[in-house]
Every structure is written in C-alpha cells, then in structure tokens.
Amino acid sequence: MTIDEYAAWAAMIAKVDEHPSNERLSYLGLGLAGESGEVAEHIKKLLRDGWLDQAGLVDELGDVIYYWACLCAATGQQPSELLKASAARINRRLGEAASR
C-alpha cells in the first residue's frame, strides 16, 4: 500500500469528504496533536526510566500517520507530494546551513 492509498483508505474510514467542516478539521487536528503527545510520552518515559516501549511507540506512530493522512485528504493534498516538498525544503535548509 502506498502512502496515497493509505490516505484514501483513512479518509474513507474517518468519513472525510471534499469539504470537511471546521469541526471535522478540528477533530482531526486535535487527534494528530493527541497522538503526537502519546509519542512524546513514550520518549519521556525512556528518559525517565531508561527503557523504551518500542511496540507502544510504533503503535502511536501509526496513529500519528492515520490522523496526518486524514488531514492530507481533508485538505485535498496527496501525501506523496507533501513528502516530496518536505524533503526538498529540508535539503534546501541543509544546503544553506552547509554554505554558512
């Protein structure tokens, strides 16, 4: 399954349509923030306890991807295109940093 196929599947599961309401967008954004917080919680516990629940972290990362994919679909974006644009921005920043 490609990331674009996953996003289409996630949007169907989340019942995201072409023109989501502000409430739906808010729900998805808060879901993404909440799941990102769960990832942060696993990292905090690693720092505190000295061990990582890797399976739990992986589960939460999957949940982050789900909400991110839904938001991509809700805003009419192809995840693969967003990933390409992100990589280009990061490479540009790395090039700028290297030239300093």
ABEGO torsion letter per residue (X at the ends): XBAAAAAAAAAAAAGBBABBBAAAAAAAAAAAAAAAAAAAAAAAAAAAAGBBBAAAAAAAAAAAAAAAAAAAAAAGBBAAAAAAAAAAAAAAAAAAAAAX
